[in-house]
Amino acid sequence: MLPRALRIVPYLTPEEVEAMARACQGRHLLRDELLILTLFQTGLRISEALSITTRRIGSHAATPC
């Protein structure tokens, strides 16, 4: 058996991610949906996604890609 660090991690399919986003409920429905979709579509780690602020987004608005 491979050491834990070398095991292949199964990824979610786009359909599974959509199902997770649709399953969001409650007061923060939109926030939770957007966070799930952002993580999936960008490949950000949760800590990276949670560190995004409007100030940080605004500071990169004029930065060329």
Summary of the structure (lengths in Angstrom):
residues: 65
radius of gyration: 15.6
end to end distance: 42.8
largest distance: 49.6
contacts: 102
relative contact order: 0.09
helix: 57%
strand: 0%
